[in-house]
Amino acid sequence: MDAAEYRRLSAIYDAIDAMNYRHAVQLCNKILKKTPDSKTVLALKALSLLRDGSATDAEVIELGRRVKAMKPTDAATMQALTATFKSLRLYDDIVDMYEQAYAAMPYNEEWANHWFMALVRAGNFKGCQLAATKLHKAFKDEKYYFWAVTSVYLQATDPACTNKQLLLTLAQRMLEKGVTDGLVKNAESLQLYFFVLDELGKFDEMERLLTGDLGKLIKVEAERNRMYLDVLRKRSDWMAMARIATEQLDSNMDDWESHVALADALEQLNPDEHKDRLDQASDLLVALQDKTRAEKTHFRGPFLAKLLFASRGLATKPPASLGDLVLQYLRQFGTAISCFEDLVQFLGMIDPADRRGLAEQLASASPIQDSGLPDAGQTDFVRMDVNCRKVLRFLTSSSLTAAQCEDAISQLLARYQLSIPLGAKLDERERQPGDDYLTLAAEYILDIFVAERDPRELHRAICLLEYGIERSKFNSDFKLLLIRLYFEIGVFKRPLELIDSLSIKHVQLDTLSYLFASDLETFGVHDEAMNQFYKLSSIYISNDRETPEAILQAFKFGSFSKIPEFIKFKDRLSNSFQRTLLSIQLARAENMDQSRSLHNFKDIVDDLESSDRLAWKDESLALLHDNRDRTMLKQHADTADTLATKISGSVFPELPAAWCKIHSLESLILRKIVKSSFEETEELENALEAAVMARDSDVCKGSLSLLMARGVAFRLKSRLHWPQPKHRPAEILVAVSRLLGGRIDENQIVPAWESVLAKYTELADMIIEWNATGLTRVQAERLTALVEATIYITAAFYIALPQEPSKKGKTPKAQQQQQQKSVDPVVAESRDAFCKVLQRVSAAVDAQLKELTGLPKAAFSKQALGQVASSLTACHANKSEQVLEGTEIVGKVADNLQRSWVQSLKGFAQEFRLRYASLV
């Protein structure tokens, strides 16, 4: 490269670095006039066009592939093309490019490495195996040998692999040769050997390696013993497993995995034949407990292991019931924050006959009295009391009356107030010592709510938790519970603020986003919903971009044990149910937002969210992983239901497959209708009809099961909004699609339109007859369902009826008369009837909005929240005190409600107003 060319290329690189891509393109064009075949400049132009967005992806791909066809071998061109193809996810083109370069320069190890890494990025492990074998033959580096073995193993563990056994056998033989040749020199290569043997089920061979000289490659003895225990479990060698677990506990008494392994092994042994071994284990626990008592730091493991043994029916010394052991553990470790979490796995196993006695002991053994906290160790006393209260709630939650719940709430609020001074000097990022009192009080309020579904109880819980956040601004438990509570009463604004304050990042965007994204598109604020969906989807973009690079680095540095983990992580995120759910929610929001003008909707329908993510076929849904963390918002109660399920009155989160099917098919059919592609909709219509029927059946069964499991009277099932009308829009869409596609018999057309209007009127009446102030989640869902039904029927009329001439170009009078003659009278009458119903809906929503905006803040607060403040009282020794007295909590909550309800109703009012105007 001469000096002049270097200067010209430097100017292009400077423009790209400054993100002045348009100028970079201009510089490239200037050079190309003189040297039109300059590979480097053409590659830089392709990269600049892509980043500038001034060319389509197809044009950039064409230019990039033109350069690739020139078979470049210089670093500058290859780097620019790699960046371009990587951004477009054209990994196979990168593979071809580096394969060509290596073929042209077979002794260039750098291009050889890039070729292999390109194959890894493309997920082509068969190609990786062949490439690594070539590299090992050419350059004699042992790392390439293990690259080849790893590639074989990854092919074998692919779910789509058809010759798994053959590939695993090949990998084993390669590793055996590696051992013979002295290539297995570190723990990572040995771990790869274990992976292969584990897949083959050769556990004896794994044990031989672990206990031999190669096992010493694993330097940490505890890690080696952990692997040994895992092998012994798979071999069902219970005696050896008990021996190794005992040795582990001698060196680390708090090793919980070893305690569990010991209990698992003893449980499998015959108690008559191995009584000595069982006695030794009991003696070991006693010895470990004595040892930890003598030390400064008391380890919980030996004491928790005694509970584990008792729960498995294994003998303990001295003999004690599970309830007695729980009480002993509370007395010894009740000041630990994790005490309840330690015990919860055993509480459900306590004999029902012992529960009442244990509950009475806990109620009377509280270290805090109504008169106040003891003088010394106050924070520890609070923690002890909190853990006692949690266990007490778990034991008694299913048997309390509403009056007993109210008593518990008052006592908890009194204790919270007593604990407030202890947190006065804490950093604002720390939790207050008594925060869990408020969480427990909120749970008791929800117990009352479940029986009657009275929204005033939700208002009480919200005010209580907002009161807690005043002091514990970073309490995520309060915030997550508030998000679900606010959503249930139809408020979206405050949850969005809480979401931002939680700073949820990285993989939590996949595992936790269901808590605050599940209902977001149903509140009439499509722009804000879409913004949230785009934010939450960022983790999937990062995963597609960054995880392949992590896999490359693991190959590069020989971290073979991490490669399967990274691949599994990438697969679980790439094929996440939550990713699909967010894409479908985004498609729903886009449908509602963009279809306000059907002219525009028809033009942009191809640019909406890719239909690749609108999964509805069983085989596609079967490949998805449900990564949602269902442990969040767990109750301190003997039930599998989360607080979110209790709040919503139905299983939350709901089963995603049925939801995905219905709403994916709705979006796909709507887009086919708008494009008049009726020949493609019949299969989709039938699938949607079947999905709705199956889903309605599941909802009915699920609602009834939930009621019966809770012991709630059968007459209360109507309060769970069962059956729900949320799938009426799907039924309407199927009907109008068949009408437009000509798949309805001629003598059934009138009844079909009448059925469509009857279903629409049913939905509309639910809105028109709504007489409560504001919204609820259920009402917002109904409004959204009505909006979607309105879109489907409006689209049908848009397709079926001639359109009015535009103002720019008026149709001649004769043509207008011809249009009037071609109008189907059945469709015209249906449109007129539909417009009347839509007008009534629009008027009803406008009236509710007017009423809500006309209320002064004080009047709204009184009407919406009523006596909430006076209903939250703390019972002290000599008096009762209103907790929220002197605070602005009720006013702030009322403001949250009014602001959000007004904004939602404005959105819904606009939806109906615009669609009515478009028809009349």
N, C-alpha and C positions, 0 to 999 in steps of 0.2 A: 504494500500500500504506500503510494507516494504521499508527499506532504500535502498536496492540493486536495487529494481525495480524503485524507485524514481530517482536514479542516472542514470539508463539506459534510462528512459524516458526523463530526463533532457538533456542528450546528444543529443537525437533526436530533442528535441525542440530547442536547441542551433544551431544545423545544419540548421533547417528550418528558424530560425530567421536570420541566416547569409546567407540565400539563397543558401546554399550548399546542394541542394536537392539530388544530387547523393549520397553524403555521408550519408544523412538521410536514403535513401533507403537501403544502405549497413548496417547501424546500425539496421534498422528494420529487415532485413533478418537474421542478426546474432542472434537477440533475438528470432525470429520466429522458428529457428532451435530447440530451447529448449522448447518454448511455442507456438506451431503453432496456437493455438486458442485464442491468446491474442487479444481481441477486440480493445483495444486502439492502440496497435502497428499496427494491420492491417489497422485501420482507418488512422493512421499517414502515413503508407506506401502508401495508396491510394492517400492521399493529396500530398505527395512528388513526386509520379510518375506523377501526373497531372501537377504539377508545373515544373518538370524537363523536361517533354515532351518525356521521354524515353519509354512511353507506349501509346497505342492508347486510345482514349476516351472510346471505347467499353470495353477495358480491365480494365480501371479504374472504369467504371460503374459496371462491373461485380464484382470487388473486393468490391466496396462500398456497393452494394446490398447484398453481402454475409455477410458483417458485420451487415447490417441493419436487416437481417433475424435472427441474434443472439439476437435481441431485447435488445440492450444495454440500460442502465439507468444511467450510470456514466457520469459526465460532460465532462471529457476529450475526451471520445469516441464520444459523441454527438456533441461537438464543432468541432472536426476534420471532422466528416462526413458532418456536416452542411456546413462547408467551401468548401468541395469537391463538394457536390451536388449543392450548390449555384453557384459555378464557371461554372458548366455544365448546369445551369438553369433547374435542375431537382427538381422543387419546390414541386411537388407531393410526391417525395421520402422523403423530409424533413417533410412534413405533416404526412406521414405514420409513420415515425420514432418517432416523438414527441407524436403522438396519442397512439402508443404502449407504450411509456414510461409513459404517464399519466394514461393509463389503468392499468399498473403495479403498479403505485404509485398514486392512486386517491386523496391523500391528499397533494400532492406536488404541491403547487400553482405556483412554478417556471416553472415546465414542462407544466402545464396547460396554462400559459401565452405564452410559446414558441409555443405550439400547435396552439393557436389562431393566433399568429403573422405569423406562417408558412402558415396558411390558407389565411391571408391577402396578403402575398407575392405572393401566387399562384393565387390570384384574385378569390378565391372560397368564395363568400360572403354568399351563402347558407350554406356552412359549417361553416362560421364565426357565422352566426345566431345561429345555433345549439350548437356550442362550447361555445359562450358567454352565452347562456341560461343555459347550464350545469354549467359554472363557477359561475353564479349568484346564482344558487341553492346551490352550494357546499360551496361558500365562503362568500355569502351575502354582497358583495361589490357593491355599487350602480353604480360604473363605468362600471361593466360588463353589467348592465341593458341597459345603453346607447350604449355600444358596440353592443348589440343585435338589438336595434332600428336602429342604423346607418347601420348595415348590411342589415336589411330589406329595408331601404330606398335606399341603393346602388343597391340592386337587382332590385328594382322597376324602377330605372332610367337607368338601362342597356338597350341600344337600342334593344337588342334581347329578352327582357322580354315579356312574353305572358300573364301574369296575374298582370299587373301593378296596376290596380285599387284595387285589393284584397290586395296586399302587402302594398300599401299606406294606405288603411283603417286600416290594422293591425298596422302599425306604428303609425297612429293617435291615435288609442285606447290605445296603450302602453304608448304614451306620455300623454294622458289624465289621465291614471292611475298614471303616474309619477308625474303629477301636484297634483293629489289628495293625494298621499303619501308623498308629499313634497320633491320629488327628484330633481325637476327642480330648481336649486339654483344659476345658473350663466348664463351669456350671451351666452355661447357656447351651452348649452343644449336648451336654448330658441331659438337660431338660428336654431338648428336642427328641432325644432317644426315648425318654419316658413318655412323651406325647404319643409317639408311634406305637410303643408297646401297650399303652393304655387303650388305644383304639383297637388294637388286636386282641385285647383281653389277656395278654400274657403277663399276669401279675407275679408269677413265680420268678420270671426273668427280671422283672422290676425289683423284686426283693433282693435277688442275687446282686444286681448292680449297686443297690443302695448300701448293702452290707459289705460290699467288696471295696477294692482300692479306688474304683471310680467314684464311689459314694463320697469319698473324702474331698472331691472337687467342690462339694457343697460345704462351704466353710462354716456356716452357722449351724451348730448342732441342733438347736431348737427347730430350725427349718427342715433339717434332714429328718428329724424324728416326726415332724408333722406329716411329711411326705410318706414316711414309713407307716404311720397310723392309717393314712388313707389307703395305702396298698393292702395292709392287713384287713381293713374293713371290707375291701373288695374281694379278698380271699376268704372272708368269713373265718379268719383265724382269731377267735375271740380270746383265747388264753394269752397269746402273744400280744394282742392289742391291749389287754388289761395290764400286762407287764410293762410295756413301753409307756403307756399312759401314767402308770405309777411312777416310773423313773422320771418322767417329765415333771410330775407334780412335786417330786422330791427336790428338784432344782428350781421350780417356779410354781409356788402354791396357788398363784392367782391366774394360772393358764386355764381359761374357761374351756377351750377346745379339748384339753386333756381331761377335764372333769366330765365333759359330755361323752368323750370317747370311752372313759372308764365305765360310766353308767350304761352306755350302749352295749359294751362287751359283757358286763355282769348280767344284764337283762337277758342275754342270749344263752348264758350258762345254766345248766341244770342245777337248781339250788341244793338238791340232795347230794349230787356228786361233787360239787365245788363249794361246799359250805365254808371250808377254810379260806378260800379266796374271797368270798363275800365278807367274812369276818375281818380279814386283813384290810379290805377296802373301808369298812366301817371304822376300824382302828386308825387307819390312815387319816380319815377326815377329822377324828378327834384330835390326833396328834397335830395336824395342820392348824386346827382351830386354836389349840393351846400355844402353838408356836407364834401365830399372828397376834394373840393377846399379849404375848411377852414383848412384842416389837413395838416400836414407836408408831409405825404406820400399820393400821389394821386393814388387812386385805379382806375383801368381801367374798372372794371365790370359795373358800372352804365352807362358809356358812350357807352360801347360796347352793352349793353342791349338796348339802344335807337336804335342802328342800327338793332338789332334783331327785335325789335318791328316794325320798319319801313319796314323791309324786309317781315314781316308777314302781312302787311297791317293794323296794329294796330295803333291807333292814338297816336301821340307824341306831347309834348308841349315844345317849340313852334313848329308848323308844319314845316317840312323840308323834302326835297327830299333825297333819299338815297345817291345821289352824293354829296349833300351839307354836309350830316352827315359824309361821308368818308373824305371829306376835313377838316372838323372840328376835326375829330379824329386824322388825320395826324398832324395837327397843335399842338394838345395837347400832343399826345403820339408818335410823329414821331421819337423821340430819343430812343424809346424802341427797343431793338433788335427784339422783337417778333411782332412789329407793323404790318408788312405785313401779317404774319400768322394769326393775329387777324382779319384782314380785308378781306382776300382772300375769305372767305365763302360768303361774301356779294357782291363782285365786279362783279360777273357774273350776279347778279340780277339788276344791274343798267340799266335803260332804254337806249336803243341804241342811242336815240336822245340826251341824256345827256352826253354820253361818250366823244364825241368830245370836248365839252366845258370843261369838267373836265380835259381831257388830256391837253388842252391848258393852263389851270390854273396851272397844275402841272409843265408843261415845263417852264413856266415863273416864278414860285414861288421857284425855286431852291435856297437854302441858300448858294450854292457855285458858284462862278463866275470863268470864265476862268483865271482871274488875280491872283487868289489864295484864300486861306481860310481866313475867318475873324479871328481877333486876339484872341478873347475869345471863350471858349467852343468849341474848334476845333473838338474834337471827336464827340460831340453831333451833330454838323453841318453835319459831314460826315454821321452819322447814319440817320439823318433826310433826307439827300439827297439820300442815298441808298434806303430808304423806298419809297420816292417819285418816284425814278427811277423804282422800282419794280412795283408799282401800274401803272405807265405810260406804262411800257412794257405790263402788263396784258391787259390794255385797248386798246392798239394799235397793238398788235403782229400780228393780222391777216390781217392788212391792209398796211403793210410796203413794199416798193420796196427794191431791193438789194442796191440801192444808199442810201436810208434812213437808212438801216441797217448799212452800212459802216459809215455813219455820226454818228450814235449812238455808234458804236464801238470806233471811234476816241474820242468822248466826254467822254466815260467811262474810256478809258485808260488815258486821261488827268487828270481826277479826281482821278484815282488810284495813279498816280504819285504825285499829290498834297498831298495825304494822307500818303505817305510812311514815311515822317519824324515823324508822330504821333506814329508809332510803333517801333521807333528806340530803346527804352528802355524796351520794353515788353519782358517777358520771351519767350523763343523759343517755348514753348508749347501753347502759346496764339495766337489767330488769329489776323491778321493785321486789323485795322479798315476798310480799303477799300477793303478787299478780295471779297466782294460781287460784286464790280464793275467788277472784272475779270469773275466771274460766269455769270453775265448778258451779258458781251461782248462775252463770249463763246456761249451763247444762240443765240445771233444775228448772229454769224458766222454760227451756225447750221441752222438758217433760210435760209441763202444763200445756204448752202450745200443741203438742201432738194430739192430745185428747180432743181439743175443740177447734184447732186450726184458726185461732183468733189472732189476727195480725197485730193486735195490741201487745201481745206477748213478745213478738219479734221486735216491736218498738222498744220495749223494756230492755231486752237483751242488747240492742244496739246502743241505747243510752248508757247502759252499764259499761260496755266495752269501750265506748268513746271516752267515758270518765276514766277508765284505766289508761288509755293512750295519752291522756294529758300528762301523766307522770312517766309512763314507760313508752316513749316515742318509738322505740325500736322493737317492740314486742311483736314478733311475726305471728304468733298464735292468735293474738287479738285481731290482727289485720286480716288474716286469712278467713277467720270466722266472720268478721264484719263484712268481708266481700260477699260471702254466700248469703248473709242475712240481708244486706242491702239489695242484692239481686232478687231475692225472694219477694221483696216489697216493691219491685219495679224501679229501683234506683240504680243508675249506671255511673253517674258522675263521680260520686265519692269513691266507689271501687277503683276507678281509673287512677285517682289520686293515690289511693293506698297501694296499688300495683307499682306505680312509679317509686314510691317510698321504700318498697321492699327490695329494690335493686336486684331482681332475679336475673341471673346470668347463666350463660353456657348451657350445660345439659339440663338444668332446671327449667329452661324454656320448653323443653319437651316433656319432662316428668311432672311439672306442676302447673303448666299453663291451663290445663283443663279446669282448674278451680276458678279461674277468672276469665276464661274465654268461651266457655260452653254456651252462654246465652247472649253473647255480646251483639250478635247481628239482629237480635229481636227487639231492640229498644228504639228503633226509628231513627238512629243516628249513624247512617251508613259510612260517612267519611271517617268518623272517629273509630268505628269498628274496623274498617279496612286498614287504617293506620296501625292499630294494635296487631292485626293479623300479620301485616308485613313485618313489624318489629319481632313478633314471636317466631316468625319463619326464618329469622337470621341465623339461628343455630344450624339449620339444615344446609344453608349456603356455606357456612363455615365448615361444616362436616364434609361436604363434597370437595371443598378446596383444601382443607388442612389435614384431614385424617390420612389421605393417600401419602402426603408428605411425611407424616409420622411413620407410616409403614416403610417408606423408603429409608428413613433414618435408622429404623430398627434393623433392616437388612445391612445397611452400611456399617453399623457398629456391632453387628453380630448379636443383637438382643432377640434371639429366636423365640424365647418364651413370650415376648410381648406381641409378636406379629399376629398370632391367632386372636389375641384380645383386641387389638386394633381393628382387625377385619370384622370381628363380631360386633364391635362398637359401631363401626361404619354402617354395617348392614342393619343393625337395630334402629339407627337414626334415619338412614335413607329410606327404610321401609317401615317407618313408624306410623301407627294408627293416628297419633296426634297430628302428624304432618298432613296426613290425608284429611283428617277432620278440619284442620285449619284451611286447607285448600278449598274444601267444599263450603265452609262458612264464608270464605272470601268470595267464592263464586255466587253464593246466595246474596251477599251484600252487593256485589257488582250487578247482579240481575235486577235487584230492586232500585239501585241507584241509576243505572244507565237506561233502564227501560221506561223512564218517565217520558222519553220521546222515542217512539218505536222506529221512527225514521233513522235516528242516530243509532239506536240499538242494532238495527240490521247492518249498519255500516261497520260497527266496531265489534260485532260478536266474535269474530275470529281472533281479535286481540285480547279477549278476556282470558282469565286464568286457564292454563292449558288443561285440556280434557284428560291428559295422561294421569292426572291426580284425582279425577272423578271416578273413583273405583266403585264398581257395582257387581262385578262378576265374582262368584264364590271363589274361583281359583286365584283371582287377584287379591281378594280380602284375606285368603288363607295365608298369604305370604307376609302379611303385615304383623308387626310386633306391638303389643299393648304395653308401653313403657310407663304408663301413668302411675304415679306413686299414690297408692290407695291407703297408705298408712297415715296420711295427713288428716287432721281434724278427727282423730280417733277419740271416742268417748271414754271417760273413766267409768265404764259400765260393762256389765256382762252381756255384751251384744257385739255382733260383727258389723252392725250399721255404723257408719260415720255420722258426725254431726251434720254434714252436708246432706246426707240421705234423710235424716230426721227433719231438717228444715224444708226440703223440697217435697217430702211426702211420697217420694218414689225413689227407686234405686238410683243413686248418683255416685259416679258418672254412669249414665246408661250404657247398655251394650252398644259398642260403636258400629258393628257390622250392619245391623238393620238400619240405623240412622244413615250410615254412608250410602247404602243402597238407594234409599228413598230419595235423598236430596241430590245425589249424583245424577240419578235418572231424571229427576225434575229439571235440573239445569241442562242436561243433554237434550231432552225432548223440547224444552223451550227454545233452545238455539236452533234445533232442526226446524221447528215451526216457523220461527222468524225468517229463516233462510228458505222456507217452502220446500224442504227436503223430506216430504212425507213418505217417500218410498223407503226411507231409512228408519222410520220411527216405530214400525209395528213390533219388532222384537223388544224395543225399549218399553213400549206401552204394556206389553204382556208381563215383562219383568217387574215393572213398577206396580202393576195391579197385584201381582203375587206377593211382592215385598210388603205392601200396605196391609194385605190380609194377614200375613204372618206376623207383622209387627203389632197390629191391633190385638191379635190373640195373645201375644207375649205380654203386652201392656196389661191386659185384663188379668192374666194369671199372676204377673209380677205384683200388681197392686193388691190383689187378694191375698197372696202369700205374705206380703209385707204386713198387712193388717192382722192376719191370723197369727203371725210370728210374734207380733207385739201384744197379742191378747186384746186388741181393740175390738169393740163390738162391731158386728157386721153392718149395722145401720150407719156406721161412720164412713163407709167406703165412698160415699158421695163427696165427702170432704176432701178426698184425694183427687178430685176432678176426674173420676173414672166413669165411663170411658172418655178419653180426651178427643177433641175434634181437630187436633193438629194435622191430621193426614187428609182432611177434606180437600185441601188444595191439590194434592196428588190425584185424588179421584176425579176432581174437576179437570185437571190437565189431561188425564187419560181420555176422558170423554170428549173434550174439544179437539184433541189431536186426532181421534178416530173420526169425528165429524168432518174435520178439514181434509183428512186423508181419504175420505170416501169409503170408510170401512163400517159404516152404519147403514143397515137396510133402509130403503127409501121410506117405508111405512113406519120406521122407528125414529126418524129424524126429529119429529115434533116432540115425542116423549123424551128423547135424549136431551134436547135443549131445555125442556121443562125440568128434567132431573138436575141438570147443571145449575139452573136458577134456584131450584129448591135447596140444593146444598149450599149455594152461595148465600141465600137468604137465611139459612140456619146459622151460618157463621156471623152474618151481619146482625142478626137479632141479639146475639150474645154481646155485641158491642153497643147496640142501641139501648138495650135494657140495663146496661151497667149503670148503677146508681151510686157507687162508692166514690169517695174523693180520691183522685190520683190513680195510680196504677198498681198492679202486682206483676210478678213474673208471669203468672198464668195468663193474665189479661194482655200483657205485652206479646206473649206467644200467639194469642188469639188475633190480636191486631196484625201481627206479622203474617199469620196464616191468611187473614183476609186480604192483606196487601198482595200476597203472592197469588191468591185466587183471582184478585182483580187484574193482575198482570196477565194471567193465562187467558182470561175471558176477553180482556181488551185486545190481546194479541190475536185471538181468534177472529174478532170483529175486524181488526186491521187487515187480516188476510182475506176474510170472506166477503167484505163489503168494498165497493169502489171508494177510492179516497177523494176527498174534496180537492178541487183544483187549488194550486198554490197561488199566492198573491202575485208572484213574479210572472207566471205565465198562465193566463186564464184559458180554460178549455172552451172551445167554440160551443155555441148553444146546442147545436145538433148532437155533439158528443156528450154534453151534459144530459140531454134527454135520453140518449142511448144508455148512459150509466144508470139513470133512474129506472129504466125499463129492466136492466139486468139485475137489479137488487132482488135477492131472495126474500120474499115476504116473511118467511118463518124467522130468518136471521134478523131482519129489520125489527120485527115484533119483539124478538128476544133481546135485541139491543135496547129497545125502548124500556122494556121491563127491567133490564139490568140497570139502566141509568137511573131509574126511579129508586131502586134499592140503594145504589151507590150514593145518590143525593142524600138519602136519609142518613146513611152512615157518615157522610161528610158533615152534615149538619149536627149530628150527635157528638162527633169528636170536636167540632168547633165550639159547641156549647160547653162541653166539659173543659176545654182549654180556656174559654172565656171566664168560666166560673173560677178556675184555679188561679188565673192571672189577676182576677179582680179581688182576691182575698188579701188583705194586709197581712204582714208577717205574723203579727200577734194573733190575729184571728185564725190564720191558718195553723199556727202552732197549737192553739187551743183545740181546734177542730180535729187535727190529725193525730196529735199526741195525747190529748186529753189529760188524764190523771197519771201519766207515766211517772212524773217526779215524785208524787205522793205515794206511789205503789212500791218504791224502792226504799225500804227502811231498814236500819240497823238496830237490832235489839241489844242494848247494853244492860248492865245489872239493874239500873233503876229507871231507865227511860228508853224511849224509841226515838230515833233520829233519822230524818230524811237525808239520805246520802247526797242527793243532787242539789240540796238547798244551798243557795248562795253561789251556784255555778251557772255557766252559760251553756251547759251541755244540751239541754232540751232545745234551746233556741238554735244552736248550731245544727243539730240533727234535723229540726224542722226546715231549716234553710236548705240543707242537703236534699231533703225530700222535694221541696217545692221547686228548686232550681232544676233538678233532674226530670221530674214529672213534666214540667212546662216544656223543657227542651224536647223530650220524647213525644209529647202530644203535638208540638209544633211540627215535628218531622212526619208523624202519621197524618196530621191534618193536611199537610202539603201533598203527601202521597195521594190521598183520596181526591183532593181538590184538583190537582193537575190531571189525573186520569179521567175525572168527570168532565173537565173542560175539553180534553182531547176527543171525547166522544160526542159532545153536544155542540 
